[in-house]
């Protein structure tokens, strides 16, 4: 088994981290910036959409947002 490369890196990423990153990147892409008040101001519909695209639970975003 190859322990290097993108496949190995993806296996080490937790769902809350992937979801948080996707929401932050979406904010930057669509708004041109990431909210400075924290990610708790991001509408739930946005979080739910990103979670569906990543096939993770939207509730995992609360774990990520609580860390910031």
N, C-alpha and C positions, 0 to 999 in steps of 0.2 A: 504494500500500500504506500502510495506517495504521500509523504507528510508535508509537502510544500505545495504552493500554488493556490489558485482561487478556490478549488474544491475543499481543500483542507481549511482554508480561512473561513469559508462559509459555514462549515460544520462547527466552528467555535463561536459563532455569533449567536447570541441569545435573541429570542423573538422580541422582547421589549426594546433591545438596542436597535434591531433592524427597523422596527416600527417607528421608534423615535427619530432615527436618521431619515427615514422616508418622509415623515411629516415635516421635519426641519428643511429638508431639501425641497419639498413641495412649496413651503412658504417662500423660500429664496427664489424658486423658479417663478412662482405666480405673483408674489408681492415685491420681490426685489430685496427683501430683508427677512430676517428671522425675528419674531416678536421678542422684544427685550423684557417684557413683563413676565416672561416665562411661557412655557408651552401650554399652560392651563387655559390660555385665552383662545386656543385653536378650536374652532367649532367641531362638535362631535361628529358631524357628517363627514368632515374631512378625515378625521381619524378612522372612522368606520370604513371609508372608501380605501384608504391606504392599507388597512388591515385585511380587507377582502383581497386586495391585489397581492399581498404577501402570504395569504392563507394563514393568518394568525388571529388570535382573539383581540378585539378592539380594547377589551379591558386591560390588556397588558400595557397599554399606553399610560395608564394611571401609575404604574410602577415606574416607568421612565420619567414621567413628568414630576413625580414626587422627589426625584433625585436632584432636580434643578431648582 
